[in-house]
Amino acid sequence: MNNIVTLSGSPSELSRSEKVLHYLGNQLSEQKFYVTHISVKDVPYEDLFTGNFRSTAIKNITQKIQMADGVIVGSPVYKGAYSGVLKALIDILPQDVLKHTPVLPIMTGGSPAHLLAVEYTLKPVLATLKAHNLKGLYFLDEQINKHRDIPIADDEILQRTKKQVDYFAQMVEGTSTQALTTYL
């Protein structure tokens, strides 16, 4: 069974980004993937504030990400970029924590003006961790209903999301199959 990690960069308790990540994680679980959700809210703030990469929490997160066959990273747009708390976490992860790992970047924002935040902010920082970035997804806040089981309220966006998640799943399965044949 392939392991997927969803990583939420939202510090908000009722987050659109996190709601979408949970939904995508549930969709992948139904496809027989094992999904682990990690949120920046679960990381002790002292570790993030002091950059304590030796903490037990950071070591556990690192291990989960390194063991993952694929990662989905989601964040709201804050000041034209991903959240600062996500950056704080990324800064204390090992430089190659995402090496050869398919990563699906996701961002949510209140304006179409931030559409390129995925391309110009999130994907480059994930690339520094050696991620194999896939085409990202950007959702407007108005396209997400946090109170529904299927939070993506726009049918066209939902279909596009399903296509991208299916592609992500294929990449994850292909990557783990390729890794398996490399070891045999």
N, C-alpha and C positions, 0 to 999 in steps of 0.2 A: 504494500500500500504506500502510495506517495504521500510525503509530508509537505503541507503548505503552512506557511506562517502569514497571518495578516497582522500588520503593524500599524497601529493608529497613532498618528501624531497630534491628535486633538486633545487639548487639556479640558475641554468642555464636558460636563456630565451628560448633556443631551445633545450629542453631536451628529450632524448630518453625515459627516465623513465616516464616523464610526458605525452609524446605522447601515450605510452602504457596504462597509467592510464586513459586517456581520451577515448581511444578506448574501454577499458573494461567497463568504465562507460556508454558509448553509447550502448554497447551490453546489459548491465543490464537494461538500460532505455527501450530498445526495449522489454524486458521481463516484463515490467510494474513495475520496481523498481523506486523509487524516488532517484536520485543520486545527491549528493552535492560534489563539488570538493573544496578541501582546499590545498593551496600551501604555503610552507614556505616563498615564495616570497611575499605573502599577509600579512605577520605578520610584524608589525613595528620592525625594527632592534633594536630599543632601548629596546623594551620589551624582546627580546631574549637575548640581550647583558647584560641587568641588571637583568634578571630572574624575570621580573615583572608579576607574576602570577595573580595579581589583575587587570591587564589592561582589558579594554573592549574587545579588540581583543582576548585575551587569554580566557576570560570568554565565548565569543561567540563560539570559536573553541571547548572549553570544552563541552559546551552545545550541539553542533552539534554532537560531537563524542559520548556523553553519550546517546543521543536520537537515535543513529544509531542502526539498527539491524545487521549490518555487516560493516566492514571497510577493505579497501584495502590500504596498505601502500607500497609506492614505493620510491626507492632511487637508485641513481647511486652508484657504489663502488668507494670510495675514500680511498686510503691507506689501502686497505683490509677490509674496514668496510662501514657502511652507512655514509651519509654526516654529518658533524659536526653541520650544522644548523638544521638538523632533530633532532639530539641529544639535542641541545639547546631547541628546542620546547618540546620534550618529557620530559626533566628535569623539566619544569614548569607546566606540566599537572598533575592533581590529580593522586595519586598512583594507584587508581583502575578505571581509566577512561574507560578501555576496559573490565571491569569485565563481564564475561560470553558472550562476544561478539566474534563471528567468525571473524577472521582476516586472510586475504590473503596477505602474504608478497611477494613483488616483488623487484628484484634488476636487474640492468643492469651494464655490465662491458665490458672492452675491452679484457679481457683474460679469458680463461677457468680456469686459476689458481685461480680465485676468486669465483669459483662456490660455495664453501662452506661458503661464506660470509653471505648468507641468514641464514644458520643453526647456524653459530657460532657467529654472531654479531647481526643481525636484530631480529631474533626470540627470543633470550634471553632477549633483552631489551623490546620487546613487552610483553613477559611473565611477566616482573616485573610490567606491567600495568594491569595484570590479564587477558590478551587476551587468547582466545581459538585459538591458532595458527593452521592454516592448512598447508598442504604441500606448500612450497613456489615455486616461479618461478624465474629462472635466465635466462636472455637474454644476449647474446653477442651483442656488438654494431653492428657487421656485420649482425646480424639477424633482425635488425630494420632499416626501411627506414622512416625517419621522414617526408618525403614529400608525403607519400601515405595515403589514407584514412584508409586502413588496414596496420598499420605500421609493423606488424610481417611478414617478408618477406619469412621465411622458412615455407613451408606447414606442415611439421611434428611438428615443434614447435607451429604453429598456432593451430593444432588439439589438441595437449597436453594442450595448454592454454585454449581452449574452454572447454575441459573436466574438468579442474580444476575450471574454472569459473562456470560451471554448478554445480559442487559439492558445491562450495561456496554458490551459490544461494539456493541450497537445504538446506544447513545448516542454512542459514539466515531464510528461510521460516519455517524450523523446530523449530528454536530457538524462533521466534516470536510467533508461534503457541503454543509452550510449555509455554511461558511467559503468553500468554492470558489465557490458561487453569489454570494456577497457580492463577491468579487473580480472576477467576470466582468461 
